[in-house]
Amino acid sequence: MKDDRPLKSAYELAMERLKAKDREEGAEESQPLSAEQKEEITRLREEAKAKLAELEILHRKNLYATGGDPKKIAEAERNYRTDRERVESRLESGIARVRAGKS
């Protein structure tokens, strides 16, 4: 008896196993995003990109203002990293809210 179904790739087999495992663990399957959700996510990403560009400009200004002092440079770098992480975290949480259907 011949099976007419084409062979599956290793990727397809792995994805089937992952989906089966998720079903067993009770994980919800994600629904496709609506047009409004996609627009909101795009808006959030554009805002974050603009904020990151602003932070980059301010960071360069702050580095210039340090006058080459290693301690001040380290502090400016630390502040810049913190600010970037904050913006990225807000973006991720905003996207998660949109995906969950919350505004």
N, C-alpha and C positions, 0 to 999 in steps of 0.2 A: 504494500500500500504506500503510495507516494504522497508526500505532503507538499502542496503547491505554495505554501507560504515561503517568502524569501527568508534567508538567514538574517539574523539580527547581529548588529555590530556589538562589540564589547561595551561601547558607550550605552547603547539602547538597553542591553541586559542590566548594566549597572543602574541605570535610571529606574528600570522596573523594580529592581530589588530595593532601591531607596524609597520609592513610592509605597511599596508593600510594607516596608519597615515603618514608614510614617503612619500608614493606616493602622498598623498594629499598636503603635504608641498613641494613637488618638490625635495626631496632628491634623490641623485643618488644611485642606488644599486651598491655595490662593485663587481668588477669583480675578478675572481680567479687570484691569482698571477702566473706569469710565473716562469719557473725554474730559469731563470736569476735573477728575482726579489727576489726569495727566497734565492738564493746564496748571493746576495748583502746584504739582511737583516741579514743573518747569519754572514757575514763578519763584518757588522757594530756592531752587538751585541758582537761578539768576541773581537773586538777592544775596545769597551766600557768596557767590563769585564776586559780586561787587564789593561786599564787605571785606573779603579776603584781599582784593586789590587795594582797597583803602588801607587795610592793615599793613600791607607790604610797603606802601608809600610812607606811611608813618614810621614804620620800622627803619627804613633807610634813613629817614630824617633823624630819628633817634640815634642811629649808629653814627651818623656824621657829627651829631652834637656831643658824643662821648669824648671826642678828642683823642681817641686811641687808648683810653684808660681800660685795661683788661677787665677790671671789676665792673665798670659801667657797661662795657660791651656784654659781659656775661649776664648782667641783670636785664639788659634790653632784649637779649636773645631769649631769656627765660620768660619775660613778659610777652614777647611775640608768640612764642610757642603756646603759652597759656591762652592767649586771645584766639589763636587759630583753632586750638582744640575746642574752645567754647563755641565758636561759630560752626565748626563741623558737627559738634554734638547737637546743637540746636537744629541744624539741617537734618540730621539723621532722625531726631525725634519728631520733627515736623513731617517728614516723609512717612514715618511709621504711623503718625496720627491720620494722615490722608489715606494711607492704605487700609487702615482700620475703619475708615468711614467717618471719622470724627473731624470736626473743623478746627 
